[in-house]
């Protein structure tokens, strides 16, 4: 099925129809990678050229360039074809420099960590 | 191979695929393979505001291993047919 001939790649689940297209790959750890699909196999292992990670924190976002990436298939959640005709993100979102997004990301992570520890400590109260 | 055949019959229908990371995507079932990998067309994310990065994705491939549920149209289930197919499969035919 994954090795369908060239005449039916558009009818099968084969990733061949995504080759050389700009894609968004969602990974199991929540990361979002963007890049051009250059190769793949039946496990959804994939080679992304010109890969970058899109970090989104609230209304801020940033694309961090990574280079050539080989992604092991088991980490892939979803591979989406990016429609270049459409807006990539809602208009209220702003692009910020790498340092700023990393700072925002860290702040968000610290906040959720804190919430986690608070909840753990309060667990004996059996709140909902 | 029962579920593979079953999903093949659903090609062209509108389904909602809920993933293990709670992301739910609605779209037209384009194709399915033996791993139950799924390709969807004309996708939209159910909770769009929470996943703004998915806005520009129209077609997507979903790896079978990350799927939690597939919500089907009610008319997509022929119980009698499914029963027969299940018995046939259980007999090893």
Backbone of each chain as ProteinMPNN parsed JSONL, in Angstrom:
{"seq_chain_A": "XXXXXXXXXXXXXXXXXXXXXXXXXXXXXXXXXXXXXXXXXXXXXXXXXXXXXXXXXXXXXXXXXXXXXXXXXXXXXXXXXXXXXXXXXXXXXXXXXXXXXXXXXXXXXXXXXXXXXXXXXXXXXXXX", "coords_chain_A": {"N_chain_A": [[0.828, -1.2, 0.0], [1.895, 1.228, 0.876], [3.749, 1.287, -1.007], [2.642, 1.886, -3.375], [2.07, 2.179, -6.875], [3.089, 4.813, -9.203], [0.777, 5.752, -10.4], [-1.34, 5.585, -8.639], [-0.768, 6.983, -6.287], [-2.121, 9.154, -5.394], [-4.457, 8.212, -4.512], [-3.968, 6.565, -2.416], [-2.783, 6.068, 1.025], [-0.187, 6.734, 0.873], [2.745, 8.69, 1.405], [3.819, 9.791, -0.766], [2.51, 11.635, -2.333], [2.984, 13.927, -0.994], [5.574, 14.565, -1.358], [8.304, 16.808, -1.82], [6.765, 18.924, -1.086], [5.731, 21.662, 1.004], [5.461, 21.072, 4.381], [3.718, 20.548, 7.519], [4.735, 19.027, 10.378], [3.521, 17.349, 13.083], [4.717, 16.4, 16.209], [5.034, 13.764, 18.697], [5.809, 14.846, 21.137], [4.671, 17.284, 21.095], [5.893, 19.158, 19.579], [6.187, 21.245, 16.662], [7.126, 20.868, 13.462], [8.299, 22.385, 10.475], [8.792, 22.089, 6.99], [10.334, 20.891, 3.904], [9.284, 17.907, 2.443], [11.462, 15.353, 1.678], [12.004, 12.657, 1.635], [10.658, 9.427, 2.631], [9.321, 6.566, 4.443], [7.597, 3.37, 4.942], [7.1, 3.481, 7.667], [6.592, 6.019, 8.268], [8.9, 7.352, 8.808], [10.797, 10.227, 8.111], [12.374, 12.587, 5.926], [13.152, 15.882, 6.27], [13.733, 18.8, 4.552], [15.266, 21.955, 5.027], [14.184, 22.389, 7.519], [12.248, 23.822, 10.176], [11.434, 24.745, 13.517], [8.292, 25.53, 14.721], [7.461, 27.609, 17.223], [4.912, 28.261, 19.406], [3.588, 30.492, 21.651], [1.017, 31.504, 23.444], [-0.101, 34.384, 21.939], [2.144, 34.79, 20.554], [4.677, 33.892, 18.213], [7.356, 31.97, 16.671], [9.706, 30.992, 14.194], [12.125, 28.671, 14.382], [15.076, 28.041, 12.814], [16.336, 24.858, 11.724], [17.591, 23.156, 9.898], [18.577, 20.259, 8.008], [16.533, 17.562, 8.674], [16.096, 14.27, 9.963], [13.38, 12.419, 10.766], [12.274, 10.137, 13.119], [9.821, 7.715, 12.537], [8.03, 6.813, 14.588], [7.607, 8.981, 16.228], [5.973, 10.655, 14.935], [2.942, 12.373, 14.72], [1.126, 13.67, 13.05], [0.997, 14.602, 9.656], [0.783, 17.398, 7.838], [-0.337, 19.037, 4.915], [0.773, 22.148, 3.894], [-1.176, 24.832, 3.036], [-0.433, 27.147, 0.813], [-1.869, 29.248, -0.132], [-3.455, 30.158, 1.835], [-3.744, 32.095, 4.893], [-1.195, 31.692, 7.249], [-1.334, 31.788, 10.015], [-3.625, 32.991, 12.538], [-4.556, 36.51, 12.286], [-4.096, 38.012, 14.597], [-1.817, 37.102, 15.755], [1.625, 37.517, 16.576], [4.901, 37.705, 15.203], [7.918, 37.007, 16.785], [11.361, 37.578, 17.855], [13.802, 34.852, 18.188], [15.014, 34.703, 20.808], [13.142, 35.925, 22.392], [10.869, 34.311, 22.154], [11.783, 31.975, 23.265], [12.167, 32.756, 25.85], [9.535, 33.35, 26.575], [8.455, 30.816, 26.283], [9.797, 29.415, 28.263], [8.863, 30.739, 30.525], [6.186, 30.035, 30.387], [6.356, 27.283, 30.723], [7.484, 27.115, 33.293], [5.373, 28.22, 34.748], [3.366, 26.294, 34.368], [4.569, 24.111, 35.534], [4.682, 24.954, 38.163], [1.983, 25.096, 38.741], [1.419, 22.408, 38.606], [2.899, 21.35, 40.809], [1.644, 22.688, 42.881], [-0.913, 21.65, 42.704], [-0.407, 18.986, 43.28], [0.403, 19.133, 45.934], [-1.951, 19.934, 47.083], [-3.568, 17.844, 46.786], [-4.601, 16.162, 48.763], [-6.806, 17.434, 49.653], [-8.764, 16.812, 47.981], [-9.947, 18.262, 45.867], [-11.838, 19.591, 43.075]], "CA_chain_A": [[0.0, 0.0, 0.0], [2.782, 2.376, 0.907], [4.595, 1.237, -2.19], [1.756, 1.959, -4.52], [2.674, 2.703, -8.094], [2.934, 6.254, -9.368], [-0.551, 6.157, -10.891], [-2.372, 5.647, -7.605], [-0.311, 7.585, -5.032], [-3.081, 10.168, -4.945], [-5.617, 7.521, -3.948], [-3.561, 5.773, -1.261], [-2.27, 6.852, 2.143], [1.232, 6.972, 0.656], [3.184, 10.08, 1.572], [4.444, 10.206, -2.023], [1.843, 12.826, -2.862], [3.468, 15.087, -0.227], [6.994, 14.779, -1.65], [8.689, 18.136, -2.314], [5.799, 19.95, -0.661], [5.96, 22.258, 2.32], [4.588, 20.364, 5.309], [3.783, 20.75, 8.962], [4.726, 17.722, 11.051], [3.275, 17.389, 14.525], [5.388, 15.286, 16.87], [4.363, 13.298, 19.913], [6.115, 15.714, 22.283], [3.963, 18.544, 20.909], [6.631, 20.069, 18.695], [5.668, 21.44, 15.313], [8.213, 21.111, 12.535], [7.889, 22.71, 9.121], [9.885, 21.9, 6.041], [9.978, 20.242, 2.648], [9.468, 16.456, 2.529], [12.336, 14.851, 0.618], [11.958, 11.198, 1.597], [9.837, 8.819, 3.686], [9.123, 5.129, 4.232], [6.3, 2.863, 5.405], [6.911, 3.772, 9.092], [6.48, 7.479, 8.348], [10.19, 8.026, 8.952], [10.736, 11.276, 7.092], [13.473, 13.54, 5.796], [12.653, 17.239, 6.037], [14.778, 19.755, 4.185], [14.956, 23.323, 5.438], [13.246, 22.268, 8.633], [12.278, 24.776, 11.269], [10.435, 24.458, 14.534], [7.404, 26.664, 15.006], [7.12, 27.677, 18.637], [3.78, 29.158, 19.636], [3.272, 30.736, 23.063], [-0.071, 32.49, 23.454], [-0.269, 35.032, 20.646], [3.473, 35.004, 19.974], [5.249, 32.708, 17.582], [8.665, 32.141, 16.057], [10.207, 29.828, 13.478], [13.547, 28.489, 14.664], [15.634, 27.195, 11.753], [17.021, 23.668, 12.221], [18.385, 22.533, 8.839], [18.057, 18.992, 7.462], [16.127, 16.697, 9.779], [15.523, 12.944, 9.743], [12.451, 12.206, 11.873], [11.885, 8.737, 13.282], [8.387, 7.631, 12.32], [7.204, 6.607, 15.781], [7.336, 10.266, 16.869], [5.084, 11.456, 14.09], [1.515, 12.336, 15.012], [0.342, 14.115, 11.902], [1.721, 15.324, 8.617], [-0.215, 18.222, 7.155], [0.11, 19.799, 3.759], [0.524, 23.567, 4.152], [-1.815, 25.503, 1.917], [0.26, 28.43, 0.693], [-2.855, 30.282, -0.476], [-4.128, 30.632, 3.046], [-2.989, 32.683, 5.989], [-0.603, 30.626, 8.046], [-1.769, 31.892, 11.402], [-4.607, 34.074, 12.689], [-3.912, 37.818, 12.173], [-3.73, 38.638, 15.88], [-0.566, 36.546, 16.268], [2.793, 38.29, 16.146], [6.172, 37.017, 15.125], [8.922, 37.627, 17.659], [12.691, 36.957, 17.701], [14.024, 33.575, 18.864], [15.292, 34.837, 22.241], [11.911, 36.299, 23.078], [9.945, 33.169, 22.209], [12.351, 31.007, 24.198], [11.892, 33.294, 27.179], [8.097, 33.167, 26.795], [8.224, 29.371, 26.413], [10.297, 29.011, 29.57], [7.932, 31.296, 31.506], [4.969, 29.22, 30.33], [6.671, 25.967, 31.292], [7.631, 27.31, 34.737], [4.04, 28.451, 35.302], [2.606, 25.036, 34.395], [5.249, 23.271, 36.53], [4.265, 25.445, 39.463], [0.592, 24.675, 38.892], [1.484, 20.973, 38.857], [3.341, 21.091, 42.182], [0.585, 23.182, 43.778], [-2.018, 20.692, 42.673], [0.05, 17.776, 43.967], [0.395, 19.391, 47.376], [-3.329, 20.142, 47.549], [-4.358, 16.683, 46.394], [-5.264, 15.552, 49.906], [-8.086, 18.136, 49.882], [-9.698, 16.176, 47.056], [-10.696, 19.314, 45.155], [-12.027, 19.359, 41.63]], "C_chain_A": [[0.862, 1.25, 0.0], [3.643, 2.426, -0.343], [3.749, 1.222, -3.452], [2.471, 2.587, -5.71], [2.369, 4.175, -8.283], [1.531, 6.677, -9.776], [-1.598, 6.253, -9.787], [-1.891, 6.239, -6.276], [-1.324, 8.587, -4.503], [-4.337, 9.538, -4.359], [-5.259, 6.781, -2.664], [-3.089, 6.686, -0.132], [-0.789, 7.161, 1.973], [1.576, 8.453, 0.799], [3.788, 10.626, 0.281], [3.81, 11.476, -2.582], [2.285, 14.094, -2.126], [4.93, 15.407, -0.537], [7.212, 16.163, -2.249], [7.671, 19.217, -1.983], [6.186, 20.471, 0.714], [4.943, 21.677, 3.298], [4.733, 20.861, 6.737], [3.736, 19.369, 9.587], [4.555, 17.933, 12.547], [3.946, 16.176, 15.149], [4.696, 14.952, 18.19], [4.656, 14.167, 21.132], [5.494, 17.096, 22.123], [4.679, 19.522, 20.006], [6.024, 20.117, 17.305], [6.835, 21.758, 14.39], [7.643, 21.448, 11.168], [9.079, 22.516, 8.193], [9.385, 21.19, 4.8], [10.272, 18.754, 2.749], [10.326, 15.989, 1.359], [12.317, 13.332, 0.532], [11.12, 10.666, 2.759], [9.849, 7.31, 3.471], [7.812, 4.689, 4.872], [6.05, 3.113, 6.887], [6.635, 5.254, 9.337], [7.772, 8.11, 8.873], [10.236, 9.06, 7.84], [11.993, 12.118, 7.094], [12.88, 14.895, 5.436], [13.823, 18.142, 5.689], [14.326, 21.154, 4.582], [13.984, 23.337, 6.595], [13.367, 23.449, 9.585], [11.199, 24.39, 12.267], [9.593, 25.699, 14.751], [7.014, 26.602, 16.471], [6.001, 28.687, 18.802], [3.554, 29.265, 21.142], [2.228, 31.843, 23.103], [-0.257, 33.067, 22.063], [1.065, 35.287, 19.96], [3.916, 33.729, 19.277], [6.596, 33.027, 16.961], [9.031, 30.857, 15.324], [11.708, 29.726, 13.71], [14.147, 27.553, 13.623], [16.47, 26.046, 12.313], [17.933, 23.033, 11.165], [17.741, 21.262, 8.325], [17.744, 18.031, 8.607], [15.655, 15.334, 9.268], [14.656, 12.656, 10.967], [12.101, 10.732, 11.947], [10.355, 8.645, 13.322], [7.534, 7.533, 13.572], [6.852, 7.91, 16.485], [6.344, 11.132, 16.108], [3.635, 11.272, 14.526], [0.73, 12.598, 13.744], [1.246, 14.836, 10.918], [0.694, 16.098, 7.802], [0.398, 18.992, 6.006], [-0.215, 21.264, 4.02], [-0.026, 24.221, 2.898], [-1.253, 26.911, 1.828], [-0.7, 29.59, 0.38], [-3.425, 30.937, 0.79], [-3.177, 31.291, 4.015], [-2.435, 31.557, 6.843], [-1.124, 30.608, 9.464], [-2.807, 33.0, 11.497], [-3.911, 35.43, 12.764], [-3.47, 38.423, 13.501], [-2.409, 38.105, 16.432], [0.623, 37.32, 15.727], [4.05, 37.446, 16.19], [7.18, 37.756, 15.998], [10.268, 36.932, 17.449], [12.837, 35.706, 18.565], [14.178, 33.714, 20.375], [13.997, 35.092, 23.009], [10.97, 35.105, 23.206], [10.461, 32.137, 23.193], [12.087, 31.429, 25.635], [10.419, 33.04, 27.536], [7.774, 31.696, 27.047], [8.639, 28.886, 27.8], [9.335, 29.492, 30.657], [6.666, 30.448, 31.571], [5.192, 27.865, 31.003], [6.785, 26.053, 32.811], [6.27, 27.452, 35.399], [3.268, 27.134, 35.408], [3.24, 24.058, 35.375], [4.762, 23.63, 37.923], [2.843, 24.978, 39.755], [0.542, 23.188, 39.244], [1.856, 20.665, 40.293], [2.297, 21.538, 43.193], [-0.521, 22.15, 43.881], [-1.651, 19.445, 43.469], [-0.027, 17.955, 45.477], [-1.017, 19.463, 47.927], [-4.185, 18.899, 47.33], [-5.162, 16.088, 47.545], [-6.617, 16.207, 50.196], [-9.179, 17.592, 48.962], [-10.583, 17.212, 46.35], [-10.889, 18.933, 43.693], [-11.803, 20.641, 40.854]], "O_chain_A": [[0.62, 2.197, -0.748], [4.195, 3.469, -0.694], [4.111, 0.615, -4.46], [3.363, 3.42, -5.552], [1.5, 4.728, -7.609], [1.129, 7.816, -9.538], [-2.622, 6.914, -9.957], [-2.529, 6.027, -5.245], [-1.381, 8.841, -3.3], [-5.178, 10.228, -3.784], [-6.149, 6.406, -1.901], [-3.004, 7.903, -0.293], [-0.191, 7.79, 2.846], [0.825, 9.335, 0.383], [4.218, 11.779, 0.23], [4.479, 12.288, -3.221], [1.999, 15.204, -2.574], [5.468, 16.397, -0.043], [6.424, 16.634, -3.069], [7.718, 20.309, -2.549], [6.878, 19.802, 1.48], [3.734, 21.768, 3.087], [5.719, 21.498, 7.107], [2.792, 18.615, 9.351], [5.356, 18.614, 13.187], [3.768, 15.052, 14.678], [3.9, 15.727, 18.721], [3.848, 14.225, 22.059], [5.76, 17.989, 22.928], [4.152, 20.59, 19.694], [5.425, 19.148, 16.837], [7.464, 22.808, 14.524], [6.637, 20.879, 10.746], [10.226, 22.751, 8.574], [8.193, 20.92, 4.649], [11.387, 18.369, 3.102], [9.974, 16.196, 0.198], [12.584, 12.771, -0.53], [10.899, 11.366, 3.747], [10.326, 6.828, 2.444], [7.01, 5.522, 5.295], [4.914, 2.978, 7.343], [6.467, 5.684, 10.479], [7.765, 9.253, 9.329], [9.762, 8.798, 6.735], [12.604, 12.337, 8.14], [12.193, 15.036, 4.424], [14.79, 18.237, 6.445], [13.145, 21.488, 4.483], [13.081, 24.172, 6.66], [14.45, 24.003, 9.775], [10.186, 23.788, 11.91], [10.123, 26.793, 14.943], [6.333, 25.677, 16.911], [6.129, 29.838, 18.385], [3.354, 28.259, 21.823], [2.539, 33.0, 22.821], [-0.537, 32.335, 21.114], [1.116, 35.925, 18.908], [3.572, 32.624, 19.698], [6.94, 34.189, 16.749], [8.705, 29.761, 15.781], [12.47, 30.594, 13.284], [13.763, 26.385, 13.556], [17.226, 26.235, 13.266], [18.949, 22.431, 11.516], [16.518, 21.177, 8.214], [18.619, 17.729, 9.42], [14.921, 15.243, 8.284], [15.159, 12.652, 12.09], [11.679, 10.139, 10.954], [9.689, 9.391, 14.04], [6.442, 8.097, 13.627], [5.897, 7.949, 17.262], [5.932, 12.195, 16.572], [3.164, 10.145, 14.681], [-0.198, 11.866, 13.4], [2.143, 15.584, 11.307], [-0.165, 15.503, 7.151], [1.501, 19.527, 6.108], [-1.358, 21.594, 4.336], [0.588, 24.167, 1.832], [-1.556, 27.764, 2.661], [-0.375, 30.756, 0.602], [-3.816, 32.104, 0.794], [-1.965, 31.078, 3.969], [-3.13, 30.581, 7.126], [-1.331, 29.544, 10.048], [-2.864, 33.865, 10.622], [-2.784, 35.508, 13.255], [-2.565, 39.257, 13.529], [-1.926, 38.589, 17.456], [0.633, 37.73, 14.567], [4.242, 36.605, 17.069], [7.277, 38.982, 15.951], [10.314, 35.82, 16.924], [12.106, 35.516, 19.537], [13.571, 32.965, 21.14], [13.778, 34.566, 24.1], [10.346, 34.912, 24.249], [9.673, 31.491, 23.884], [11.823, 30.606, 26.512], [10.098, 32.584, 28.633], [6.946, 31.362, 27.894], [7.957, 28.076, 28.428], [9.026, 28.754, 31.593], [6.139, 30.175, 32.65], [4.343, 27.371, 31.745], [6.268, 25.202, 33.534], [6.026, 26.888, 36.466], [2.598, 26.882, 36.41], [2.534, 23.258, 35.988], [4.47, 22.764, 38.748], [2.535, 24.526, 40.858], [-0.266, 22.76, 40.069], [1.223, 19.829, 40.937], [2.078, 20.886, 44.214], [-1.0, 21.818, 44.965], [-2.462, 18.914, 44.228], [-0.459, 17.061, 46.204], [-1.266, 19.107, 49.078], [-5.375, 18.892, 47.645], [-6.262, 15.573, 47.344], [-7.464, 15.635, 50.883], [-10.363, 17.878, 49.145], [-11.799, 17.051, 46.254], [-10.195, 18.069, 43.157], [-11.917, 20.648, 39.628]]}, "seq_chain_B": "XXXXXXXXXXXXXXXXXXXXXXXXXXXXXXXXXXXXXXXXXXXXXXXXXXXXXXXXXXXXXXXXXXXXXXXXXXXXXXXXXXXXXXXXXXXXX", "coords_chain_B": {"N_chain_B": [[-7.832, -7.938, 9.268], [-10.249, -6.841, 9.157], [-11.072, -4.291, 10.126], [-9.62, -2.648, 8.527], [-10.803, -3.169, 6.003], [-13.307, -2.276, 6.644], [-12.916, 0.472, 7.162], [-12.122, 1.188, 4.637], [-14.474, 1.107, 3.231], [-15.602, 3.356, 4.189], [-14.473, 5.477, 2.936], [-14.524, 8.724, 1.62], [-16.519, 9.608, 3.224], [-17.517, 11.901, 5.811], [-15.606, 12.253, 8.652], [-14.633, 12.334, 12.156], [-11.557, 12.478, 13.632], [-10.116, 11.583, 16.581], [-7.235, 12.237, 18.364], [-4.54, 10.778, 20.349], [-3.352, 12.847, 21.67], [-5.416, 14.496, 22.285], [-6.161, 16.2, 20.281], [-8.651, 16.916, 17.97], [-9.785, 16.21, 14.771], [-11.697, 17.063, 11.995], [-12.804, 15.836, 8.908], [-12.874, 14.84, 5.393], [-12.72, 11.438, 4.724], [-10.024, 10.293, 3.012], [-8.255, 8.215, 2.397], [-7.091, 5.007, 3.623], [-4.838, 2.727, 5.244], [-3.202, -0.517, 5.837], [-2.109, -0.218, 8.375], [-3.924, 1.324, 9.555], [-3.342, 3.959, 9.204], [-4.35, 7.208, 8.292], [-5.651, 9.33, 5.792], [-6.828, 12.575, 5.504], [-9.064, 14.926, 3.984], [-9.883, 18.376, 3.31], [-9.71, 19.356, 5.965], [-10.608, 20.397, 9.277], [-9.809, 21.677, 12.441], [-11.322, 20.728, 15.446], [-11.257, 22.248, 17.839], [-10.371, 25.049, 17.085], [-9.223, 27.467, 18.076], [-7.433, 26.683, 19.989], [-5.47, 25.423, 18.632], [-3.867, 27.099, 16.676], [-1.884, 26.824, 14.751], [-2.732, 24.915, 13.023], [-4.329, 25.959, 11.177], [-3.728, 26.452, 8.462], [-3.623, 23.979, 7.366], [-4.957, 21.831, 5.077], [-5.127, 19.287, 3.975], [-4.28, 16.175, 5.381], [-2.068, 13.644, 6.762], [-2.483, 11.079, 9.031], [-0.876, 9.295, 11.493], [-1.524, 5.926, 12.148], [-1.002, 4.868, 14.709], [-1.377, 6.882, 16.564], [-3.983, 7.41, 16.851], [-6.958, 7.762, 18.704], [-9.833, 7.676, 18.739], [-12.185, 7.166, 16.063], [-14.725, 9.016, 14.906], [-17.755, 8.254, 13.45], [-20.111, 8.804, 10.744], [-23.553, 8.27, 11.533], [-24.95, 6.719, 9.676], [-22.951, 5.29, 8.633], [-22.55, 2.83, 9.682], [-23.286, -0.441, 9.264], [-24.8, -2.669, 10.989], [-25.601, -5.373, 10.775], [-24.091, -6.301, 8.603], [-21.561, -5.94, 9.635], [-21.584, -7.687, 11.798], [-21.773, -10.169, 10.455], [-19.358, -10.119, 9.038], [-17.563, -10.1, 11.147], [-18.02, -12.613, 12.336], [-17.244, -14.244, 10.231], [-14.538, -13.594, 10.08], [-13.716, -14.475, 12.598], [-13.992, -17.176, 12.303], [-11.941, -17.614, 10.735], [-12.115, -17.39, 8.073]], "CA_chain_B": [[-8.028, -6.989, 8.162], [-11.66, -6.435, 9.153], [-11.237, -2.85, 10.294], [-9.072, -2.043, 7.313], [-11.868, -3.235, 4.987], [-14.409, -1.444, 7.11], [-12.572, 1.877, 6.919], [-12.068, 1.421, 3.185], [-15.846, 1.38, 2.807], [-16.011, 4.688, 4.666], [-13.77, 6.508, 2.162], [-15.43, 9.719, 1.041], [-17.431, 10.109, 4.258], [-17.015, 12.888, 6.773], [-15.338, 11.633, 9.954], [-13.827, 13.098, 13.102], [-10.509, 11.628, 14.193], [-9.59, 12.122, 17.826], [-5.904, 11.698, 18.58], [-4.172, 10.536, 21.745], [-2.993, 14.114, 22.318], [-6.694, 15.21, 22.43], [-6.483, 16.977, 19.086], [-9.724, 16.294, 17.182], [-9.786, 16.762, 13.42], [-12.819, 16.624, 11.185], [-12.475, 15.946, 7.493], [-13.36, 13.776, 4.526], [-11.775, 10.326, 4.68], [-9.479, 10.17, 1.662], [-7.756, 6.848, 2.254], [-6.661, 4.313, 4.831], [-4.011, 1.57, 4.872], [-3.297, -1.653, 6.763], [-1.761, 0.207, 9.742], [-4.98, 2.284, 9.887], [-2.971, 5.343, 8.908], [-5.513, 7.842, 7.675], [-5.485, 10.624, 5.126], [-8.067, 13.357, 5.508], [-9.11, 16.11, 3.118], [-10.739, 19.478, 3.797], [-9.711, 19.186, 7.419], [-10.639, 21.522, 10.206], [-9.61, 21.231, 13.802], [-12.554, 21.004, 16.182], [-10.977, 23.38, 18.725], [-9.458, 25.843, 16.257], [-8.517, 28.509, 18.835], [-6.369, 26.079, 20.789], [-4.419, 24.938, 17.731], [-3.836, 28.056, 15.564], [-0.924, 26.406, 13.727], [-3.363, 23.956, 12.118], [-5.247, 26.734, 10.345], [-3.431, 26.389, 7.031], [-3.562, 22.586, 6.926], [-6.201, 21.411, 4.412], [-5.054, 17.831, 3.811], [-3.25, 15.655, 6.269], [-1.827, 12.223, 6.991], [-2.438, 10.819, 10.466], [-0.29, 7.981, 11.744], [-2.512, 5.078, 12.813], [-0.651, 4.575, 16.096], [-1.707, 7.986, 17.473], [-5.434, 7.618, 16.815], [-7.714, 7.21, 19.832], [-11.162, 7.343, 18.232], [-12.689, 7.716, 14.812], [-16.177, 9.196, 15.02], [-18.301, 7.991, 12.12], [-21.502, 9.201, 10.549], [-24.419, 7.176, 12.008], [-25.34, 5.838, 8.571], [-21.754, 4.577, 8.184], [-22.461, 1.543, 10.354], [-24.291, -1.46, 8.964], [-24.536, -3.613, 12.077], [-25.751, -6.736, 10.261], [-22.919, -6.588, 7.77], [-20.4, -5.983, 10.522], [-21.722, -8.945, 12.531], [-21.411, -11.264, 9.542], [-17.924, -10.032, 8.746], [-16.857, -10.461, 12.378], [-18.103, -14.075, 12.476], [-16.424, -14.841, 9.179], [-13.151, -13.365, 10.481], [-13.461, -15.317, 13.766], [-13.852, -18.556, 11.797], [-10.687, -17.669, 9.991], [-12.418, -17.367, 6.646]], "C_chain_B": [[-9.444, -6.44, 8.151], [-11.808, -4.912, 9.208], [-10.67, -2.072, 9.118], [-10.155, -2.012, 6.228], [-13.008, -2.289, 5.357], [-14.139, 0.038, 6.818], [-12.518, 2.194, 5.427], [-13.454, 1.75, 2.644], [-16.307, 2.781, 3.204], [-15.339, 5.827, 3.891], [-14.79, 7.44, 1.502], [-16.414, 10.285, 2.054], [-16.722, 11.135, 5.134], [-16.824, 12.203, 8.124], [-14.585, 12.615, 10.861], [-12.826, 12.144, 13.732], [-9.998, 12.285, 15.463], [-8.273, 11.426, 18.135], [-5.61, 11.544, 20.066], [-3.722, 11.803, 22.454], [-4.209, 15.047, 22.419], [-7.047, 16.119, 21.266], [-7.571, 16.229, 18.304], [-9.823, 16.991, 15.836], [-10.954, 16.186, 12.639], [-12.441, 16.793, 9.722], [-13.051, 14.785, 6.708], [-12.308, 12.684, 4.46], [-11.317, 10.111, 3.239], [-8.976, 8.758, 1.411], [-7.292, 6.303, 3.597], [-5.783, 3.147, 4.396], [-4.019, 0.515, 5.983], [-2.878, -1.306, 8.191], [-2.857, 1.105, 10.329], [-4.436, 3.717, 9.936], [-4.127, 5.935, 8.128], [-5.088, 9.116, 6.955], [-6.835, 11.319, 5.089], [-7.944, 14.531, 4.547], [-10.087, 17.122, 3.688], [-10.867, 19.44, 5.312], [-9.978, 20.501, 8.131], [-10.535, 20.948, 11.61], [-10.827, 21.643, 14.613], [-12.375, 22.205, 17.115], [-9.915, 24.272, 18.072], [-8.609, 26.832, 17.073], [-7.323, 27.958, 19.597], [-5.195, 25.633, 19.91], [-4.3, 25.838, 16.5], [-2.912, 27.623, 14.429], [-1.54, 25.439, 12.717], [-4.258, 24.642, 11.092], [-5.002, 26.528, 8.851], [-3.312, 24.96, 6.518], [-4.918, 22.166, 6.356], [-6.28, 19.894, 4.287], [-4.01, 17.315, 4.784], [-3.228, 14.129, 6.33], [-1.732, 12.036, 8.489], [-1.907, 9.415, 10.678], [-1.27, 7.154, 12.579], [-2.275, 4.907, 14.302], [-1.052, 5.686, 17.063], [-3.208, 8.254, 17.532], [-6.087, 7.004, 18.046], [-9.105, 6.769, 19.368], [-11.324, 7.826, 16.805], [-14.201, 7.799, 14.971], [-16.77, 9.151, 13.626], [-19.68, 8.602, 11.973], [-22.394, 8.023, 10.928], [-24.768, 6.193, 10.886], [-24.14, 5.043, 8.037], [-21.625, 3.196, 8.796], [-23.621, 0.643, 9.941], [-24.035, -2.618, 9.916], [-24.585, -5.051, 11.586], [-24.498, -7.181, 9.5], [-21.677, -6.792, 8.63], [-20.412, -7.278, 11.334], [-21.251, -10.117, 11.676], [-19.908, -11.285, 9.304], [-17.107, -10.465, 9.953], [-16.853, -11.978, 12.559], [-17.208, -14.765, 11.462], [-14.94, -14.753, 9.549], [-12.777, -14.297, 11.63], [-13.269, -16.771, 13.351], [-12.559, -18.732, 11.027], [-10.904, -17.701, 8.502], [-12.248, -15.969, 6.176]], "O_chain_B": [[-9.814, -5.674, 7.261], [-12.568, -4.322, 8.44], [-11.157, -1.0, 8.76], [-10.398, -0.975, 5.611], [-13.585, -1.606, 4.51], [-14.998, 0.756, 6.305], [-12.823, 3.308, 5.003], [-13.602, 2.559, 1.728], [-17.261, 3.322, 2.645], [-15.602, 7.001, 4.155], [-15.776, 6.998, 0.911], [-17.065, 11.299, 1.802], [-15.494, 11.208, 5.178], [-17.768, 11.639, 8.676], [-13.987, 13.586, 10.396], [-13.206, 11.12, 14.298], [-9.503, 13.412, 15.429], [-8.194, 10.198, 18.165], [-6.309, 12.088, 20.921], [-3.703, 11.854, 23.684], [-4.049, 16.251, 22.618], [-8.109, 16.74, 21.26], [-7.421, 15.043, 18.012], [-9.931, 18.216, 15.768], [-11.172, 14.975, 12.624], [-11.823, 17.789, 9.348], [-13.64, 13.864, 7.275], [-11.141, 12.956, 4.175], [-12.117, 9.788, 2.362], [-9.229, 8.173, 0.358], [-7.126, 7.041, 4.568], [-5.957, 2.625, 3.295], [-4.761, 0.642, 6.957], [-3.247, -2.015, 9.127], [-2.736, 1.586, 11.455], [-4.992, 4.578, 10.618], [-4.807, 5.228, 7.384], [-4.264, 9.88, 7.457], [-7.846, 10.736, 4.698], [-6.853, 15.059, 4.327], [-10.994, 16.777, 4.445], [-11.965, 19.484, 5.867], [-9.62, 21.575, 7.647], [-11.087, 19.893, 11.922], [-11.312, 22.768, 14.489], [-13.24, 23.079, 17.176], [-8.742, 24.255, 18.444], [-7.423, 27.013, 16.796], [-6.335, 28.656, 19.825], [-4.07, 25.485, 20.388], [-4.599, 25.397, 15.39], [-3.123, 28.003, 13.277], [-0.946, 25.17, 11.673], [-4.866, 23.986, 10.246], [-5.947, 26.439, 8.068], [-2.942, 24.746, 5.363], [-5.915, 22.148, 7.078], [-7.339, 19.292, 4.465], [-2.974, 17.949, 4.986], [-4.196, 13.441, 6.007], [-0.985, 12.752, 9.156], [-2.427, 8.455, 10.11], [-1.783, 7.627, 13.593], [-3.226, 4.811, 15.078], [-1.069, 5.459, 18.273], [-3.654, 9.202, 18.179], [-5.804, 5.858, 18.395], [-9.503, 5.624, 19.582], [-10.675, 8.785, 16.387], [-14.874, 6.783, 15.148], [-16.36, 9.895, 12.734], [-20.345, 8.886, 12.968], [-22.026, 6.877, 10.669], [-24.87, 4.988, 11.116], [-24.277, 4.234, 7.12], [-20.693, 2.46, 8.471], [-24.783, 0.929, 10.231], [-23.157, -3.447, 9.677], [-23.723, -5.859, 11.93], [-23.943, -8.258, 9.72], [-20.864, -7.684, 8.39], [-19.366, -7.895, 11.534], [-20.446, -10.942, 12.108], [-19.271, -12.336, 9.362], [-16.075, -11.121, 9.805], [-15.824, -12.566, 12.893], [-16.511, -15.73, 11.774], [-14.184, -15.706, 9.359], [-11.676, -14.847, 11.657], [-12.492, -17.506, 13.96], [-12.143, -19.847, 10.713], [-9.984, -18.005, 7.742], [-12.447, -15.686, 4.994]]}, "name": "protein", "num_of_chains": 2, "seq": "XXXXXXXXXXXXXXXXXXXXXXXXXXXXXXXXXXXXXXXXXXXXXXXXXXXXXXXXXXXXXXXXXXXXXXXXXXXXXXXXXXXXXXXXXXXXXXXXXXXXXXXXXXXXXXXXXXXXXXXXXXXXXXXXXXXXXXXXXXXXXXXXXXXXXXXXXXXXXXXXXXXXXXXXXXXXXXXXXXXXXXXXXXXXXXXXXXXXXXXXXXXXXXXXXXXXXXXXXXXXX"}
